Amino acid sequence: MSNAHKNDEDCHLIEEHERNTKTSVFFAAPVVELFDSYQKRHELVGALGDEINSIPSDVIPYGTLVYNELVFVFRAAWDESQDKWFAEIDLATHMTEIAEVFVPHSPEHPADDYEEDEELATIH
């Protein structure tokens, strides 16, 4: 179950979750508001675990997760001495446009063939 520590000041939450490995997760206030039950947060931690497992590293200083059409930012680290992951997850609340790039529709359509009326993809 939950080994939760809640801070009433800004409503963030720290909980212990276990799936394949133990994980101590810091949930930022916007995440706690949207995922208002342990079960909902546990499912989010499952998706986060899948994302973490896809990254071949014991330290993830910054990552993104798309879950239920929402974008989250997270960081995580494995602690060998405690045999568990420590993670922090927050809801991405805004994006900043940094560039526009042409994305061809297929490999047969190289970027050199760009025409003015074709759309650019915006990168955030």
N, C-alpha and C positions, 0 to 999 in steps of 0.2 A: 504494500500500500504506500501511502504518502508519508514521507518524513519531511513535512513542509515547515518552512520558516517564512512568515509573511511580515513585510514591513508596511504598517498602516500609513506611513507618511506618503509614499508614492506607489503603493499597491504592487510592488514587484514581489516575486515569489521564488523561493528555492525549494526544489523537490528532488527526491531520490526516485529514479525509475530503473526498472530492470527488464531487459528483453534478452538479448544474447549476452550482454555485459551490463554491469552496473553503470549508471550515469547519474551524476549530480548536475541538475540543470537550473540555471538562473533564468527565469522568465521575466522579461521587462513588463511594465505595467500595461501597455497596449495588448500584449499577448494574453495576459491574465484576464483582461476585460473580454476579449473575443473567445477565449477558451476557458470558460468559467467552471469547468469540472475537471477532476483528476483524470477521468477517462478520456476526455477530449484532448487534454494536454499529453496524455500517454500516447495517443495516436499520433500527435504531432512529433513527439520524441521518436516514435518508430520511423517516421519519414525522415527525421533528422539523422537517425542512426544509419539508415540506408545511404543517405548522402555522405555522411562521414566515412562509411565503409568503402565508398567508391573513390575516396581520395587516399592515395598511398603515403600517408604521413601520420606521425603521432602528434603533430602540432598543426592546427589550422588557424592561422591568425585572422582570416577573414573568408567567409563563404556566403553563398546565397542559396536559398531553398525556396522553390515554388511548391506550395501546398494549398489545396482548396482554392485555387485561383488567387492566392495571396503571395506576396513576395516577402521573405524573411531574410534577415542577415544574422549570421552566427559566427562564433568562434569556439574552438574546442581544443582540448589537449588531453592526452592519455597520461595518467599518473601510475607508473609501474608499481610504486610502493603501496598504493591503495587499491591497485587492480581495478581501476574504473576511469571512465571519462568524466571530465568536467566540461560543461558547455554553457554558453550564454546565447540566448536567442531573443531577437527583437523584431518587431514588424518594420519593414522598410516603409517609411512614411512619405518620402519624396525622392525624385530622381532629378539629376542634372544632365542636360544634353551636352555631350562632349564632342560629338562629330557626326557627320553623315557619310556613309559609304555606299557604293553601288554593290548590290548583291545580285549576281547573274542568276537567271532562272535555271540554268543548267550548266554543266561543265563545257558543253559545246558552244556556249555563248560567253566568250571571254569579256572581261571588263574593258578591254580596248575598243570593243564595239558599242560602247555606251552612246546612247542617243539622248538628246536633251529632253525628250518627252517621257523617258523612263523614270520610274520612281527611285528615290534614294531611301535607304533604310536608316533610321535614326538610331544611334547608339547611345544608351544611357548608362 
